[in-house]
Amino acid sequence: MEILINIIGYAAGICMAVSQFPQAWLVYKTGKTESISLLMFSILTGGVFCWFLYGILSATTVIWLTNGICLIPSFYVLYKCIKNKTRENNRI
């Protein structure tokens, strides 16, 4: 039963991690972030970061590994959103 639980955990983590990459790729290709909610992405990235820390502190590999991977595109998109929003505000 433990193997099945681990498989489900890794499958869920992989889905979460992979789900962030298409958005990050689109932002990378176009540089556009105006249709992305900065508040939503900030909360999402903060939540993923908390899960990452929880996984480290609880020594749960599946949680820290998959959320660590998820942080890569999440931080990138968040960075680009903030950068573009700052650039927009400086034009006014």
ZICOR-V251800 format. One record per residue. N is the residue number from 1. RES is the residue in one small letter. SS is DSSP state (H for helix, E for strand, C for the rest). BURIAL is 1 if it has 24 or more other C-alpha atoms within 12 Angstrom, else 0. D_FIRST is the distance of its C-alpha to the first C-alpha in Angstrom with 1 decimal. Layout:
N & RES & SS & BURIAL & D_FIRST
N & RES & SS & BURIAL & D_FIRST
This chain:
1 & m & C & 0 & 0.0
2 & e & H & 0 & 3.8
3 & i & H & 0 & 5.4
4 & l & H & 0 & 5.2
5 & i & H & 0 & 6.4
6 & n & H & 0 & 8.8
7 & i & H & 0 & 10.0
8 & i & H & 0 & 10.8
9 & g & H & 0 & 12.5
10 & y & H & 0 & 14.4
11 & a & H & 0 & 15.4
12 & a & H & 0 & 16.7
13 & g & H & 1 & 18.5
14 & i & H & 0 & 20.0
15 & c & H & 0 & 21.3
16 & m & H & 1 & 22.9
17 & a & H & 1 & 24.4
18 & v & H & 1 & 25.8
19 & s & H & 0 & 27.2
20 & q & H & 1 & 29.7
21 & f & H & 0 & 31.2
22 & p & H & 0 & 33.2
23 & q & H & 1 & 35.0
24 & a & H & 1 & 35.7
25 & w & H & 0 & 37.0
26 & l & H & 0 & 39.3
27 & v & H & 1 & 40.6
28 & y & H & 0 & 41.2
29 & k & H & 0 & 43.1
30 & t & H & 0 & 45.2
31 & g & C & 0 & 45.3
32 & k & C & 0 & 45.3
33 & t & C & 1 & 43.4
34 & e & C & 0 & 45.6
35 & s & C & 0 & 43.2
36 & i & C & 1 & 40.3
37 & s & C & 0 & 40.2
38 & l & H & 1 & 40.5
39 & l & H & 0 & 39.3
40 & m & H & 0 & 36.1
41 & f & H & 1 & 35.4
42 & s & H & 0 & 36.2
43 & i & H & 0 & 33.8
44 & l & H & 1 & 31.0
45 & t & H & 1 & 31.6
46 & g & H & 0 & 31.8
47 & g & H & 0 & 28.5
48 & v & H & 1 & 26.8
49 & f & H & 1 & 28.6
50 & c & H & 0 & 27.4
51 & w & H & 1 & 23.7
52 & f & H & 1 & 24.6
53 & l & H & 0 & 26.1
54 & y & H & 0 & 23.3
55 & g & H & 0 & 20.9
56 & i & H & 0 & 23.4
57 & l & H & 0 & 24.1
58 & s & C & 0 & 20.5
59 & a & C & 0 & 19.7
60 & t & C & 0 & 16.9
61 & t & H & 0 & 17.6
62 & v & H & 1 & 16.1
63 & i & H & 1 & 18.3
64 & w & H & 1 & 21.5
65 & l & H & 1 & 21.4
66 & t & H & 1 & 21.0
67 & n & H & 1 & 23.4
68 & g & H & 1 & 25.7
69 & i & H & 1 & 26.0
70 & c & H & 1 & 26.6
71 & l & H & 1 & 29.4
72 & i & H & 1 & 31.5
73 & p & H & 1 & 32.5
74 & s & H & 1 & 32.5
75 & f & H & 1 & 34.9
76 & y & H & 1 & 37.0
77 & v & H & 1 & 37.5
78 & l & H & 1 & 38.1
79 & y & H & 1 & 40.7
80 & k & H & 1 & 42.4
81 & c & H & 1 & 42.5
82 & i & H & 0 & 44.2
83 & k & H & 0 & 46.5
84 & n & H & 0 & 47.6
85 & k & H & 0 & 48.1
86 & t & H & 0 & 50.1
87 & r & H & 0 & 52.2
88 & e & H & 0 & 52.8
89 & n & H & 0 & 53.9
90 & n & H & 0 & 56.3
91 & r & H & 0 & 58.1
92 & i & C & 0 & 59.2
